[in-house]
């Protein structure tokens, strides 16, 4: 029992140390790491290199693949880019086993002492937190491995334990399943391979027994991303399945080639510990080299397996080309295109918000949130872009359009905010199971129809520069204002007669306010269209 507790404690310390070391490196790198992952993945090869570097830093291919899932889900990264990063992540995750194979247990305690000294005496935040966490984690990692190795070393003569570890020799599939299960439980392929390397250094494990478990570890590490992809977009789910399928294909390729892989790995190092680490690296490098040229076909396969269609959402500005700022007449056109794009996104979110309010469960809430983020991004980008254009020589007509673009984007952003508020009201109504009378539903539906129609018409007027349509919105404003006052009065009357539930009344009145303000913003946009 004492041996088991020591081994478990060592494993826990190793896992904590690995996480701590990764956190320290992330703190040192700061936000540059995410930017690095976002921006330097323009082609397949660079995506692989980026995935390798990022994973080597954060010590977790699972974490890298989770980041890829979130980036794809947010529209920041394409599926093909993400697959390249994941390929690189699989190679990067082998770094831990390579480090462990150097048998650096003797530096564990000095590294912890250095980390504590930096934490207590460091003045700069990057030193006090980042470097300190790195050395503490580095020391704990090897201290944990040392404890685990020492705990299980006496078991090398205990037949049941040895038979369990060496089952992969005679039954490779069982070894692969064991590796998959252990990695899923540890949430890290680096952890399992690091432990296998440590066991090999204590003569408890040999290369042929470890190989199937190493293959299984590469499958087990994909479950982190699969779990993270639940309730995400179709593209994000495809990214997670791509990681899983990529590693499964790699295992299927190497399963009949375990003999040659063992032979190559045996010649690559002087001891079993180094050979296991090298086998892990060889597996991932060779799998990447084989499948990287086939990335388009791999993407097509993923799309066939994970079927579905969804609208892609491009983050940030789409038309605001920085190279055109020095050519004002072209930059003005691009600004107008971006404003129209923003308007269409606002309309989509408003229509989605209304559908959610009426209880439509099919609506994509994640897309709604992403669109709201994009709306904010576009408004900020338009303001910055217009300011840059104004630094050039612009004529009075161009200045008028640009000033109008700023005003319109501000009103659109507010419409987006009201759509978000409507969704929040919908959640409140559902969570508290608030009833609405038939009369209230009919009145609210009438107000919603008119408010949404005003936005729909003004977006069309904006896209086609239709001043006549814009003028019709201004006339509609009085109708909305009058209707809001009338419905508010009717509602108060129902409250006084005890017909309406008070809490439902709060939602009803808030909805009227949001809808009336949406109409006001539509009018503001219409006035800008007419004036330019």
PERA-V423589 format. One record per pair of residues at least 12 apart in sequence whose ideal C-beta (glycine too) atoms are under 7 Angstrom apart, sorted by the first residue. I is the first residue (numbers start at 1). J is the second residue. D is the distance in whole Angstrom. If there is no record, write none. Layout:
BEGIN
I | J | D
I | J | D
END
This chain:
BEGIN
3 | 151 | 5
3 | 154 | 7
3 | 155 | 7
6 | 147 | 6
6 | 151 | 4
7 | 148 | 5
7 | 151 | 4
7 | 152 | 5
9 | 147 | 6
10 | 144 | 5
10 | 145 | 7
10 | 147 | 3
10 | 148 | 3
10 | 151 | 6
11 | 144 | 7
11 | 148 | 6
11 | 195 | 7
13 | 140 | 5
13 | 143 | 6
13 | 144 | 3
13 | 147 | 6
14 | 141 | 6
14 | 144 | 3
14 | 145 | 5
14 | 148 | 7
14 | 191 | 7
14 | 194 | 7
15 | 186 | 7
15 | 188 | 7
15 | 191 | 6
16 | 140 | 6
17 | 137 | 5
17 | 138 | 7
17 | 139 | 7
17 | 140 | 3
17 | 141 | 3
17 | 144 | 6
18 | 59 | 5
18 | 96 | 7
18 | 137 | 7
18 | 141 | 5
18 | 190 | 7
18 | 191 | 7
20 | 133 | 5
20 | 136 | 6
20 | 137 | 3
20 | 140 | 6
21 | 59 | 6
21 | 134 | 6
21 | 137 | 3
21 | 138 | 5
21 | 141 | 6
22 | 58 | 4
22 | 59 | 4
22 | 60 | 6
23 | 133 | 5
24 | 130 | 5
24 | 131 | 7
24 | 132 | 7
24 | 133 | 3
24 | 134 | 3
24 | 137 | 6
25 | 57 | 5
25 | 58 | 7
25 | 134 | 6
26 | 57 | 7
26 | 58 | 6
27 | 126 | 7
27 | 129 | 5
27 | 130 | 4
27 | 133 | 6
28 | 126 | 6
28 | 130 | 4
28 | 131 | 7
29 | 57 | 6
33 | 54 | 6
33 | 57 | 7
36 | 50 | 6
36 | 54 | 7
37 | 50 | 6
37 | 54 | 5
37 | 67 | 6
37 | 85 | 7
38 | 71 | 7
38 | 76 | 6
38 | 77 | 7
41 | 77 | 7
41 | 81 | 4
41 | 84 | 6
41 | 85 | 6
44 | 84 | 5
44 | 292 | 6
44 | 295 | 6
47 | 81 | 5
47 | 84 | 3
47 | 85 | 5
47 | 88 | 7
48 | 84 | 5
48 | 87 | 5
48 | 88 | 4
48 | 288 | 6
48 | 292 | 7
49 | 88 | 6
50 | 85 | 6
50 | 88 | 6
51 | 64 | 6
51 | 84 | 7
51 | 85 | 4
51 | 86 | 6
51 | 87 | 6
51 | 88 | 3
51 | 89 | 4
51 | 92 | 6
52 | 88 | 4
52 | 91 | 5
52 | 92 | 4
53 | 92 | 7
54 | 92 | 7
55 | 88 | 7
55 | 89 | 4
55 | 92 | 3
55 | 93 | 5
56 | 92 | 4
56 | 95 | 5
59 | 96 | 6
59 | 190 | 6
60 | 188 | 6
60 | 190 | 7
61 | 89 | 4
61 | 90 | 6
61 | 92 | 6
61 | 93 | 4
61 | 189 | 6
61 | 221 | 6
62 | 187 | 6
62 | 188 | 6
62 | 221 | 5
62 | 224 | 4
62 | 225 | 6
64 | 85 | 7
64 | 89 | 4
65 | 86 | 5
65 | 89 | 6
65 | 224 | 7
65 | 225 | 4
65 | 243 | 5
66 | 224 | 6
66 | 225 | 5
66 | 228 | 4
68 | 82 | 4
68 | 85 | 5
68 | 86 | 6
68 | 239 | 5
69 | 225 | 5
69 | 228 | 5
69 | 229 | 5
69 | 232 | 6
69 | 236 | 5
69 | 239 | 5
69 | 240 | 5
72 | 235 | 5
72 | 236 | 5
72 | 239 | 5
73 | 232 | 4
73 | 233 | 5
73 | 235 | 7
73 | 236 | 4
73 | 366 | 7
74 | 315 | 6
74 | 370 | 6
75 | 312 | 7
75 | 313 | 4
75 | 314 | 6
75 | 315 | 5
75 | 370 | 6
76 | 315 | 5
79 | 235 | 6
79 | 238 | 6
79 | 239 | 6
79 | 299 | 6
80 | 295 | 6
80 | 299 | 5
82 | 239 | 5
83 | 242 | 5
83 | 295 | 6
83 | 298 | 6
83 | 299 | 7
84 | 295 | 7
86 | 242 | 6
86 | 243 | 5
86 | 246 | 6
87 | 246 | 7
87 | 288 | 4
87 | 292 | 6
90 | 218 | 7
90 | 247 | 7
90 | 284 | 4
90 | 288 | 7
91 | 284 | 5
91 | 285 | 6
91 | 288 | 6
93 | 189 | 6
93 | 190 | 5
94 | 280 | 5
94 | 281 | 4
94 | 284 | 6
96 | 190 | 4
96 | 193 | 7
96 | 194 | 5
97 | 190 | 7
97 | 193 | 4
97 | 194 | 6
97 | 197 | 5
97 | 276 | 7
97 | 277 | 4
97 | 280 | 5
98 | 277 | 5
98 | 281 | 7
100 | 145 | 6
100 | 194 | 5
100 | 197 | 5
100 | 198 | 6
100 | 277 | 7
101 | 197 | 5
101 | 273 | 5
101 | 274 | 5
101 | 277 | 4
103 | 201 | 6
104 | 142 | 5
105 | 142 | 5
105 | 145 | 7
105 | 146 | 4
107 | 142 | 7
108 | 139 | 5
108 | 142 | 4
108 | 143 | 4
108 | 146 | 6
109 | 139 | 7
109 | 143 | 7
111 | 135 | 5
111 | 138 | 5
111 | 139 | 3
112 | 136 | 6
112 | 139 | 4
112 | 140 | 7
112 | 143 | 7
114 | 135 | 5
115 | 132 | 5
115 | 135 | 3
115 | 136 | 3
115 | 139 | 6
116 | 136 | 7
118 | 131 | 5
118 | 132 | 4
118 | 135 | 7
119 | 132 | 4
145 | 194 | 7
145 | 198 | 5
148 | 195 | 7
148 | 198 | 6
149 | 198 | 5
149 | 199 | 7
149 | 201 | 7
149 | 202 | 5
152 | 199 | 7
152 | 202 | 7
152 | 204 | 6
153 | 202 | 5
153 | 204 | 7
155 | 204 | 7
156 | 203 | 6
156 | 204 | 5
165 | 204 | 7
165 | 205 | 6
165 | 209 | 6
166 | 209 | 4
168 | 209 | 5
168 | 211 | 7
168 | 212 | 4
168 | 213 | 6
169 | 208 | 5
169 | 209 | 5
172 | 212 | 4
172 | 255 | 7
172 | 258 | 6
175 | 212 | 3
175 | 213 | 5
175 | 216 | 7
176 | 212 | 5
176 | 215 | 5
176 | 216 | 4
176 | 251 | 7
177 | 216 | 6
178 | 213 | 6
178 | 216 | 6
179 | 192 | 6
179 | 212 | 6
179 | 213 | 4
179 | 214 | 7
179 | 215 | 6
179 | 216 | 2
179 | 217 | 5
179 | 220 | 6
180 | 216 | 4
180 | 219 | 5
180 | 220 | 4
181 | 220 | 7
182 | 220 | 7
183 | 216 | 7
183 | 217 | 4
183 | 220 | 3
183 | 221 | 5
184 | 220 | 4
184 | 223 | 5
187 | 224 | 6
188 | 221 | 7
189 | 217 | 4
189 | 218 | 6
189 | 220 | 6
189 | 221 | 4
192 | 213 | 7
192 | 217 | 5
193 | 214 | 6
193 | 217 | 6
193 | 280 | 5
196 | 210 | 5
196 | 213 | 6
196 | 214 | 7
196 | 276 | 5
197 | 273 | 5
197 | 276 | 5
197 | 277 | 5
200 | 272 | 4
200 | 273 | 4
200 | 276 | 5
201 | 273 | 4
205 | 272 | 7
206 | 272 | 5
207 | 262 | 6
207 | 265 | 6
207 | 266 | 6
207 | 272 | 5
207 | 275 | 5
207 | 276 | 6
207 | 279 | 7
208 | 262 | 6
210 | 276 | 5
211 | 258 | 6
211 | 261 | 6
211 | 262 | 6
211 | 279 | 6
214 | 276 | 7
214 | 279 | 6
214 | 280 | 5
214 | 283 | 7
215 | 251 | 5
215 | 254 | 6
215 | 283 | 7
218 | 247 | 4
218 | 250 | 6
218 | 251 | 7
218 | 283 | 7
219 | 247 | 5
219 | 248 | 6
219 | 251 | 6
222 | 243 | 5
222 | 244 | 4
222 | 247 | 6
225 | 240 | 4
225 | 243 | 5
226 | 240 | 5
226 | 244 | 6
228 | 240 | 7
232 | 366 | 6
233 | 310 | 6
233 | 366 | 6
233 | 367 | 7
234 | 308 | 5
234 | 310 | 4
237 | 306 | 6
238 | 302 | 5
238 | 303 | 7
238 | 306 | 5
241 | 302 | 6
241 | 305 | 7
241 | 306 | 5
242 | 302 | 5
245 | 302 | 7
246 | 291 | 6
249 | 291 | 7
250 | 283 | 7
250 | 287 | 4
253 | 287 | 7
253 | 290 | 7
254 | 283 | 6
261 | 279 | 6
261 | 282 | 7
264 | 282 | 6
265 | 278 | 5
265 | 279 | 4
265 | 282 | 6
313 | 367 | 7
313 | 370 | 5
313 | 371 | 7
313 | 374 | 6
315 | 374 | 6
315 | 377 | 6
316 | 377 | 5
316 | 381 | 7
317 | 338 | 6
317 | 378 | 6
317 | 381 | 4
318 | 338 | 7
318 | 341 | 6
319 | 334 | 4
319 | 337 | 4
319 | 338 | 5
319 | 341 | 7
320 | 334 | 6
320 | 335 | 7
320 | 338 | 5
320 | 381 | 6
320 | 385 | 5
321 | 334 | 6
325 | 388 | 5
325 | 389 | 6
325 | 392 | 7
326 | 392 | 6
328 | 389 | 6
328 | 392 | 5
328 | 394 | 5
328 | 398 | 6
329 | 398 | 7
331 | 389 | 5
332 | 398 | 5
332 | 401 | 5
332 | 402 | 6
335 | 382 | 6
335 | 385 | 6
335 | 386 | 6
335 | 402 | 6
335 | 405 | 5
336 | 401 | 7
336 | 405 | 7
338 | 378 | 6
338 | 382 | 6
339 | 382 | 7
339 | 405 | 5
339 | 408 | 6
339 | 409 | 6
340 | 462 | 6
340 | 463 | 5
342 | 375 | 6
342 | 378 | 5
342 | 409 | 6
342 | 412 | 5
343 | 412 | 6
343 | 459 | 4
343 | 462 | 5
344 | 459 | 6
345 | 371 | 5
345 | 374 | 6
345 | 375 | 6
346 | 375 | 6
346 | 412 | 5
346 | 415 | 5
346 | 416 | 5
347 | 455 | 6
347 | 456 | 6
347 | 459 | 5
348 | 371 | 6
349 | 368 | 6
349 | 371 | 5
349 | 372 | 6
349 | 416 | 6
349 | 419 | 4
350 | 415 | 6
350 | 419 | 5
350 | 452 | 6
350 | 455 | 6
351 | 452 | 6
352 | 368 | 5
353 | 419 | 4
353 | 422 | 4
353 | 423 | 5
354 | 422 | 7
354 | 448 | 6
354 | 452 | 6
356 | 423 | 5
356 | 426 | 5
357 | 422 | 6
357 | 425 | 7
357 | 426 | 4
368 | 423 | 7
372 | 416 | 6
372 | 420 | 6
375 | 412 | 7
375 | 413 | 6
375 | 416 | 4
376 | 413 | 7
379 | 409 | 5
379 | 410 | 7
379 | 413 | 4
382 | 405 | 6
382 | 406 | 7
382 | 409 | 5
383 | 406 | 6
386 | 402 | 5
386 | 405 | 6
386 | 406 | 6
389 | 402 | 6
390 | 402 | 7
400 | 532 | 6
401 | 532 | 5
404 | 528 | 4
404 | 531 | 7
404 | 532 | 5
407 | 528 | 5
408 | 525 | 5
408 | 528 | 5
411 | 521 | 4
411 | 524 | 5
411 | 525 | 5
414 | 521 | 5
415 | 455 | 6
415 | 518 | 6
415 | 521 | 5
418 | 514 | 5
418 | 517 | 6
418 | 518 | 5
421 | 514 | 5
422 | 511 | 7
422 | 514 | 6
425 | 507 | 5
425 | 510 | 6
425 | 511 | 6
428 | 507 | 7
429 | 507 | 5
432 | 503 | 6
434 | 501 | 6
434 | 503 | 6
434 | 504 | 4
434 | 507 | 6
435 | 501 | 6
435 | 504 | 6
436 | 504 | 6
437 | 499 | 6
437 | 500 | 6
440 | 491 | 7
440 | 500 | 7
440 | 508 | 6
443 | 487 | 5
443 | 490 | 7
444 | 508 | 7
444 | 511 | 6
447 | 483 | 6
447 | 484 | 7
447 | 487 | 6
447 | 512 | 6
447 | 515 | 5
448 | 515 | 6
450 | 476 | 7
450 | 479 | 7
450 | 480 | 6
450 | 483 | 7
451 | 480 | 6
451 | 515 | 4
451 | 518 | 5
451 | 519 | 5
454 | 473 | 5
454 | 476 | 5
454 | 480 | 7
454 | 519 | 5
454 | 522 | 4
455 | 518 | 6
455 | 522 | 5
457 | 469 | 6
457 | 472 | 7
457 | 473 | 6
458 | 470 | 7
458 | 473 | 5
458 | 522 | 5
458 | 525 | 5
458 | 526 | 5
461 | 526 | 7
461 | 529 | 6
462 | 525 | 7
462 | 529 | 6
465 | 529 | 7
467 | 529 | 6
467 | 530 | 5
470 | 526 | 4
470 | 529 | 4
470 | 530 | 5
471 | 530 | 6
473 | 522 | 6
473 | 523 | 6
473 | 526 | 4
474 | 523 | 6
474 | 526 | 5
474 | 527 | 7
477 | 519 | 6
477 | 520 | 7
477 | 523 | 4
480 | 516 | 6
480 | 519 | 4
481 | 516 | 7
484 | 512 | 5
484 | 516 | 4
487 | 512 | 6
488 | 509 | 7
488 | 512 | 6
491 | 505 | 6
491 | 508 | 6
491 | 509 | 7
END
